[in-house]
Amino acid sequence: MKEWNSANPGYAGWQHYSDTNAWATDTLNRLKAWGFTTVGGWSDFQTLRSCRDANLAFAPVLHIGASAGAPWWDMWDQKTVERMDQVAREAILPLRDDPRLIGYYTDNEIGWWNAILFEKTLQQAPTSGQRQRLIKLLRETYRNDWSALMADFETAPVVESWAELERHGLLYLRPGANGMKVARQFLGVLAERYYSLIHEIVRKYDRRALILLDRFPTFYYPEVVRACAPYVDAVSCNLNATWNDGSFPRFYLETLHALSGKPLIVGEFYMAARENLSGNKNTHGSYPVVVTQKERASGFRNTVELLLKTPYVVGADWFQYYDEPTHGRFDGENFNFGLVDIYGRPYEAITSSAATFDLRGTKEHPPHTRPDAAQGVPPAPRKPFERFEPTLALKQWDRERGFVKPASEYPLADLYVCWDKKAIYLGLCAQDVVEDVFYRGKTVLASDRAEWVVTVAGLNKTLRGRVGAGMEPVFDEPSVRAINLSGLNGNVRNIVGLELPAKLFGKERFKASDTVGFTSTFFTHCRAYRMEWNGTFRLRGK
């Protein structure tokens, strides 16, 4: 609270309060008046706990793995395990007897980046237990057949035998091959080790509080989610709304819950406005931004309502109490995320909106059935692909009534459909993690890009396209118009729009009450995950 830079002003409680107790008392009173019941993961727990009537629950971030180098360093090295134990002990012992403690976030946004973990493991010494387990998995998968391994991977520097690989050398995916399958298997091995260690260590020092996972950063690998399930009490994730109205794809929480079988906690959600009191430009990051504080409050409310209506979501923390400094925090992030500005002045639109929620009543209301395209395909907006850019692409579509139920059990994408007289429009919003570190030349070739296949019912017409990895979409049917928003590494969203002209369906034009049928199959990067949608749908009028 005492750090302050006049050239880059930020929130400083000492400027407005006589001491930390006065700050804590006023801050807690504000939060309770605004309807908040918990204190988020990054809070000043020691100061808030000492305040009289500090009855808001809390869940700190322990940083057990990050402080010890896990999962990047050898998690079978006793030194790594001892450091994880030390970090947990020092963080847990002062807190564990506090009745306001809900539980612990073990880390924050580890991410489980598969390519980097694969590379980091191979860079470890031959004595590394982590590296040895990777080599063992490779030997088992390829049955000690070196040529089979080389069909899926390339080496650098050149390695020519298993014996050499056991001593040194890195492996990179061979484009167009199947190496991703074993890379994902190894990710599951690492996740199982991390979560089993976390469970053992946390329970050593606290047998009461909940273990709340490591706050996935708005994406997750299914292998990691499955591995965590036996060792945690709830699965936590941070939620970066896909659209700046505060909404997000259905698959994100539904699949996360289906994979884990656990209740979910949203560790962070947020919304920013260009119109703000702190001078935040909201430019250093890809977060949802609107124009006015009124729109920001509307987006906040929309997110909370969606979470309240999701029965397996048991909590959500807003990020954050005050705005980031005018010109950005230590890493440049410069967003109007606060309930108050850098001078401590509340944003009344969002705080009054929070205060009016009937949290208990809404949560206890029977789950509602969300509409979908089975009840009829809604009309398209006037310009379906207008402003095809982050947080706006597909925003104007009726993504509730146009939602196509997946045929796949654990989808990592939503499919939407709408229509006008000249075309059927398909919109895809997928999680597609494309890491260039997997490749020796850090180049993703077309053969490994995500693939979208659409078959029009009754016409034996199959359309195939490559999308994702930050490149232009390419489809094999000239009459199809495609538009794509995607990227590499940290940019894990793959949003695609397709315009399928009426002639592909054997029609000159569409009208309400017409029926259309199609099958849609989507393969993510390197065909790591497959999902499918199909059906026959009636076109609805306005």
Long-range contacts (C-beta under 8 A, 24 or more apart in sequence): 1-44, 5-325, 7-327, 8-325, 8-326, 8-327, 8-328, 9-325, 9-326, 9-342, 10-322, 10-323, 10-324, 10-325, 10-326, 10-329, 10-342, 11-322, 11-323, 11-325, 11-338, 11-340, 11-341, 11-342, 11-343, 11-344, 13-344, 15-343, 15-344, 16-343, 16-344, 20-47, 21-47, 21-50, 21-51, 23-47, 24-48, 24-50, 24-51, 24-54, 25-51, 25-52, 27-321, 28-53, 28-54, 28-56, 30-339, 30-340, 30-346, 30-351, 31-56, 31-321, 32-56, 33-355, 34-339, 34-351, 34-354, 34-355, 35-354, 35-355, 35-356, 35-357, 35-359, 36-318, 36-354, 37-359, 38-102, 38-315, 38-317, 40-267, 40-268, 40-317, 40-318, 40-319, 40-320, 40-321, 41-105, 41-108, 41-215, 41-267, 41-268, 41-317, 42-319, 42-320, 43-321, 45-95, 46-94, 49-98, 49-100, 54-100, 55-100, 56-100, 57-100, 57-101, 57-102, 58-100, 58-101, 58-102, 59-101, 59-102, 59-103, 59-104, 59-105, 59-210, 59-212, 59-265, 60-91, 60-95, 60-104, 60-105, 61-104, 61-105, 61-107, 61-108, 61-215, 62-87, 62-88, 62-91, 62-92, 62-104, 62-105, 62-106, 62-107, 62-202, 63-87, 63-91, 63-107, 63-108, 64-88, 64-91, 64-106, 64-107, 64-198, 64-201, 64-202, 65-106, 65-107, 65-110, 65-194, 65-198, 65-214, 66-107, 66-108, 66-110, 70-194, 70-197, 71-110, 71-112, 71-117, 71-190, 71-191, 71-193, 71-194, 72-116, 72-117, 72-120, 73-120, 73-124, 73-130, 74-124, 74-128, 74-129, 74-130, 74-131, 75-129, 75-130, 75-190, 75-193, 75-194, 75-197, 76-128, 76-129, 76-130, 76-133, 76-193, 77-128, 77-129, 77-130, 81-197, 84-197, 84-198, 84-201, 85-201, 85-204, 88-201, 88-202, 88-204, 88-205, 89-205, 92-202, 92-205, 92-206, 93-205, 96-205, 96-206, 96-208, 96-209, 101-209, 102-209, 102-210, 102-212, 102-315, 103-209, 103-210, 103-211, 103-212, 103-233, 103-234, 104-202, 104-206, 104-209, 104-210, 104-211, 104-212, 105-212, 105-213, 105-214, 105-215, 105-236, 105-267, 106-198, 106-202, 106-211, 106-212, 106-213, 106-214, 107-214, 107-215, 108-214, 108-215, 108-267, 109-214, 109-215, 109-216, 109-217, 109-238, 110-214, 111-216, 111-217, 112-187, 112-190, 112-191, 112-220, 112-221, 112-224, 113-435, 113-437, 114-183, 114-184, 114-187, 114-221, 114-433, 114-435, 114-438, 115-183, 115-435, 115-436, 115-437, 115-438, 116-435, 116-437, 117-186, 117-187, 117-190, 118-171, 118-183, 118-186, 118-187, 118-438, 119-170, 119-437, 121-186, 121-190, 122-169, 122-170, 122-171, 123-170, 126-166, 126-167, 126-168, 130-190, 133-186, 133-189, 134-186, 134-189, 135-162, 135-165, 135-166, 137-182, 137-185, 137-186, 137-189, 138-165, 138-171, 138-182, 141-182, 141-185, 150-174, 151-177, 152-177, 152-178, 152-179, 152-182, 153-177, 153-179, 154-440, 156-440, 172-438, 172-439, 172-440, 173-438, 173-439, 173-448, 173-526, 175-439, 175-445, 175-447, 175-448, 176-445, 176-447, 176-448, 178-527, 179-526, 180-438, 180-525, 180-526, 180-527, 180-528, 181-528, 183-438, 184-221, 184-223, 184-528, 185-223, 187-221, 187-223, 187-224, 188-223, 188-224, 188-226, 188-227, 191-221, 191-223, 191-224, 191-227, 191-228, 192-227, 195-227, 195-228, 195-230, 195-231, 195-232, 196-231, 198-231, 199-231, 199-232, 210-234, 212-236, 212-265, 212-267, 215-267, 215-268, 216-256, 218-252, 218-492, 219-431, 219-433, 219-492, 220-256, 220-431, 221-433, 222-255, 222-259, 222-410, 222-412, 222-529, 225-256, 225-259, 225-260, 226-259, 226-260, 228-260, 229-259, 229-260, 229-261, 229-262, 232-260, 232-262, 233-262, 233-263, 234-262, 234-263, 234-264, 234-265, 234-314, 235-260, 235-262, 235-263, 235-264, 235-265, 236-264, 236-265, 236-266, 236-267, 237-264, 237-265, 237-266, 237-267, 238-266, 238-267, 238-268, 238-269, 238-319, 239-266, 239-268, 239-269, 239-303, 239-316, 240-269, 240-270, 240-286, 240-287, 240-288, 241-269, 241-271, 241-288, 241-299, 241-303, 241-391, 242-391, 242-429, 242-493, 243-288, 243-391, 243-392, 243-394, 243-395, 244-271, 244-288, 244-289, 244-290, 244-295, 244-299, 244-391, 244-392, 244-395, 245-298, 245-299, 245-302, 245-395, 246-271, 246-288, 246-298, 246-299, 246-300, 246-301, 246-302, 246-303, 246-306, 247-302, 247-303, 247-306, 247-399, 248-303, 248-306, 249-413, 249-414, 249-429, 250-370, 250-403, 250-414, 251-406, 251-411, 251-412, 251-413, 251-414, 251-431, 252-431, 253-310, 253-312, 253-313, 255-410, 255-411, 255-412, 257-312, 258-409, 258-410, 259-410, 263-312, 263-313, 263-314, 264-310, 264-312, 264-313, 264-314, 265-313, 265-314, 265-315, 265-316, 265-317, 266-307, 266-313, 266-315, 266-316, 266-317, 267-317, 268-317, 268-318, 268-319, 269-303, 269-307, 269-316, 269-317, 269-318, 269-319, 270-318, 270-319, 270-320, 270-335, 270-337, 271-296, 271-299, 271-300, 271-303, 271-337, 271-350, 272-296, 272-335, 272-336, 272-337, 273-336, 274-336, 276-323, 276-336, 276-341, 276-347, 277-323, 277-341, 277-342, 277-343, 277-345, 277-347, 278-323, 278-324, 278-325, 278-326, 278-336, 278-338, 278-341, 278-342, 278-343, 279-326, 279-327, 280-323, 280-324, 280-326, 280-334, 280-335, 280-336, 281-327, 281-334, 282-334, 282-335, 282-336, 283-334, 284-328, 284-331, 284-332, 284-333, 284-334, 284-335, 285-333, 285-334, 285-335, 286-390, 286-391, 286-491, 287-335, 288-391, 289-335, 289-391, 293-347, 293-348, 293-349, 293-350, 294-349, 296-336, 296-347, 296-349, 296-350, 297-347, 297-349, 297-350, 297-352, 297-353, 298-353, 300-350, 300-353, 300-354, 301-353, 301-357, 304-354, 304-357, 305-362, 308-357, 308-359, 308-362, 308-363, 309-362, 309-365, 309-367, 309-368, 311-367, 318-354, 370-400, 370-403, 371-400, 371-401, 371-403, 372-400, 372-401, 372-402, 372-403, 372-404, 372-405, 373-401, 373-402, 373-403, 373-404, 373-405, 373-416, 373-417, 373-535, 373-537, 374-405, 374-535, 374-537, 375-401, 375-540, 376-401, 376-537, 376-538, 376-539, 376-540, 377-401, 377-402, 377-417, 377-418, 377-419, 377-424, 377-516, 377-537, 377-538, 377-539, 377-540, 378-402, 378-418, 378-419, 378-540, 379-418, 379-419, 379-420, 379-540, 379-541, 379-542, 380-418, 380-419, 380-420, 380-423, 380-425, 381-418, 384-418, 384-420, 384-425, 384-427, 384-497, 384-499, 385-481, 385-483, 385-497, 385-499, 388-483, 388-485, 388-495, 388-497, 389-485, 390-485, 390-493, 393-485, 393-495, 393-497, 394-427, 394-429, 394-495, 394-497, 397-425, 397-427, 399-427, 401-540, 402-427, 404-520, 404-533, 404-535, 404-537, 405-533, 405-535, 406-531, 406-532, 406-533, 407-532, 407-533, 407-534, 408-530, 408-531, 408-532, 408-533, 411-531, 412-524, 412-529, 412-531, 413-494, 413-522, 413-531, 415-520, 415-522, 415-533, 417-537, 419-510, 419-516, 419-539, 420-510, 421-502, 421-509, 421-510, 421-511, 422-501, 422-502, 422-509, 422-510, 423-499, 423-500, 423-501, 423-502, 423-510, 424-499, 424-500, 424-502, 424-505, 424-510, 424-516, 424-518, 425-497, 425-498, 425-499, 425-500, 426-454, 426-497, 426-498, 426-500, 426-518, 426-520, 427-495, 427-496, 427-497, 427-498, 428-452, 428-467, 428-494, 428-495, 428-496, 428-497, 428-498, 428-520, 428-522, 429-493, 429-494, 429-495, 430-493, 430-494, 430-495, 430-496, 430-522, 430-524, 431-492, 431-493, 431-494, 431-524, 432-468, 432-486, 432-492, 432-493, 432-494, 432-524, 432-525, 433-492, 433-524, 433-525, 434-468, 434-469, 434-470, 434-486, 434-487, 434-488, 434-489, 434-492, 434-525, 435-488, 435-489, 436-488, 436-489, 437-489, 444-469, 444-471, 444-488, 444-525, 446-471, 446-474, 448-525, 448-526, 449-525, 450-486, 450-494, 450-522, 450-523, 450-524, 450-525, 451-522, 451-523, 451-527, 452-496, 452-498, 452-520, 452-521, 452-522, 452-523, 453-520, 453-521, 453-522, 453-523, 454-498, 454-500, 454-518, 454-519, 454-520, 454-521, 455-518, 455-519, 455-520, 456-500, 456-504, 456-505, 456-516, 456-517, 456-518, 457-516, 457-517, 457-518, 457-519, 457-536, 458-506, 458-517, 459-504, 459-505, 459-506, 461-504, 463-500, 463-504, 465-498, 467-494, 467-496, 468-494, 468-524, 468-525, 469-525, 477-504, 479-503, 479-504, 480-504, 494-524, 510-539, 511-539, 512-539, 512-540, 512-541, 513-538, 513-539, 513-541, 514-538, 514-539, 515-539
